[in-house]
Every structure is written in C-alpha cells, then in structure tokens.
Amino acid sequence: MTWTKQRLNNLFFIIGVLAVVVMILTFDVSFEDLWVQLTRAGYWLIPIIGIWIFVYGLNALAWQQIIKGNTAHDGAPAADAAAEEGPKEKLPGFWRIYRLTITGYALNYATPVGGLGGEPYRIMELSRDVSKQRATSSVILYAMMHFFAHFWLWFSSIFLYLALAAFGFLPLTPAIDISLSAAILFCLLAFYVFSRGYKNGLVVKVIRWIGRVPGLRGWSTRFQERHAEALQNIDTQIAALHKQEKRAFYSSLLLEYGSRIVQSLEILFMLLLFGVDCGGGFSGLALTFLYSVLILSFTTLFANLIGFLPMQLGVQEGGFMLSIAIIGMSSHLGANYDAAALGIFVSIICRVREILWILVGIVLMKLKS
C-alpha cells in the first residue's frame, strides 16, 4: 500500500472511530434503560447480532461473483491496464472480500450519506489486487446489485402480501390496492432503468447528470475531459458483466436477495422474544417469518427513502412500527403484542447491533490480508 493509501486508510479509520463516539454520546436512552433492554434480550441478543455474520457472508459471496465475472472480461485495453496495475491482477480471496464487505458497510452506516465512505474505501482497497478501473467497476456493480436486490425484495413482497391477504391473514382495502399497484409500477420502472444501466453502463451518464446541478457543470466537463477513456472503460466493464457473464450476474443477484431473507430472521427473533408466534407450532412460526419478510421490506424501503441520516437514526425503528401498522399485524398478534415496548426494544437493540458491527468493521480495517 502506498503512503497515500495508508493516509486514506487512517482517515477512514478516524471517521469510523469518531462516528462511533458520536453515536454512543447521542444514545437517547439512559444506561439503566439500556441495561433493562439488554437484559430482556438475554441470550436472544446472540442470534440477533450473530445472524449478520451470515448476512455479510452472503453479501461477500455476491460481491465475489461480480469481481470474478468482471475480471474474466478484459474491458480495458491491455496497455492501459498494465500501466495502471503494475503487477499482474490477482483475485482477492473470500476472507479479504468478507473483511472489506463488513468494513464498507460499517463506513456506510457511520457516514451521513450511504456510500460516502464505504464505496470509496472498497475501491481503494480492491485496487491493491486489480486495476483501479476494474476495482471501480466492480464496486459500482456490487452497489447496483445491492440496490437491485432491494427492488426484487420489494417487488416479491407485494405478491407475498397479496397471497397472505387472499388467505385472510392481512387486510386488503382500496387504499392498499392503490398503494400496491403504484409499488408494482414503481418497481417495473426501476427494473427498466437498471436494465439500461446494465446494458450500456451508467458512469458517464451519471457524471453528465451531475453537470446539470447548478455550480457543478464546469467540474463535470473537466472531469469527463480528463478521464474520458477511463470512464468509458468502466462503463464497458459494467455492461460486459450482464452481457458476457450472466452466470456471475444472476448468482450475485440470488445471493444478495438471499441475504435479505436471512436478515428477516433478525426481525423474527425480536418478535419471538415478545411472544409473537402467531399461535405457535410450525405453521405459526412460518407465518411469523413471512410477516418478518414483509416488515423488513417496508422498513428497508423507508430507510432507503431517508438514507441521508447517519445510522438512519429513527428510521429503522420507526419503519418497523409503521410497517406493523400498515400490514395490520396488531389485529392478528393477540394480547402479547405491545407496540410501545416493542418499539423501544427494536430502537435500542438495532442501535447496539449497529454500533457493535461498526466497531468490528473499524477493527478489521487495520488488519492486513
């Protein structure tokens, strides 16, 4: 690693540490309340926090598929690639990708705008293994895939909701019908936009769009002029993954979608902790898990709509409770359901889980691999 990269690594590390300090100091509960909720979680805290080992593992596997598929296609001219890379490119191992995945998400959680810290850090670190252009395109492709999988989760959740409503487990009103229809159209429009981006690349277009922002037109023009060939090569590599490496593309999509399903277990654990099991037994647990998928879908939608908040303060717990209200779960969960207590618990446990994983990411940032 060059001295410049080392200084950048230290900068990211300092940002992460400061973010954690700020989060702890602005924790809006007393130590007594925190201890009460942690005690209430008890052993359930282990699976609630530990499930993210598998979520991040699936994220890392998805990114690894993209890196392999992207490296298999030589989008940049050989002379340019050799001049930029220096040493011959090598595929990073899974554990290195896993480490960068956790650290990248830790920085995204810690910065006010998602991606402001995590994606640049991943590009910087991955460029130690492959060319800067390939590192950039791989990180952009993974960020696209991560968001693309969100749309598939939201899209499939619409039909899951309709299926549960058909069996009488969820309400279906004219207002909900209109909302679901609008959501279907929104997802279909997003799929079209993503398909255009995957077929033709999108980096050049994004830089051009930035140039339409008042005050940034000059920067956009100069940036395109200085990096025209590099930007075009990155777009070529983005388009090549979908066109020539379809197996890597769809494997990555399936893994990313699967990570959302595994993440739903976190919500399932919280509901079970509060005695919410929809009657118990296999059928009750299965129904509760399907509710958990829907809650995650609504919550991530709200979180992405308000993604400029650091750690998405208040969004996760607010989205959690709003999701329960929207799908009418309170009328199906029985006397054990306590919205206020569950809201407080979710707020505190999610915050503790995020802080712990941010700390893990910061520590991993200083480990060599």
Buried (B, 14 or more C-beta within 10 A) or exposed (E): EEEEEEEBBEEBBEBBBEBBEEBEEEBEBEEEEBEBBEEBBEEBBEBBBEBBEBBBBBBBBBBBBBBBBBBEBEBBEEEBBBEBBEEEBEBBEEEBBBBBBBBBBBBBBBBEEBBBBBBBBBBBBBBBBBBBBBBBBBBBBBBBBBBBBBBBBBBBBBEBBBEBBEEEBBBBEEEBEEBBEEBBEEBEEBBEEBEEBBEBBBBBEBBEEBBEEEEBEEEBEEBBEEBEEBBBBBBBBBBBBBEEBEEBBEBBBBBBBBBBBBBBBBBBBBBBBBEBBBEEEEEEBEBBBBBBBBBBBBBBBBBBEEBEEBBBBEBBBBBBBBBBEBBBBEEBBEEEBBEEEBBBBBBBBBBBBBBBBBBBBBBBBEEEE
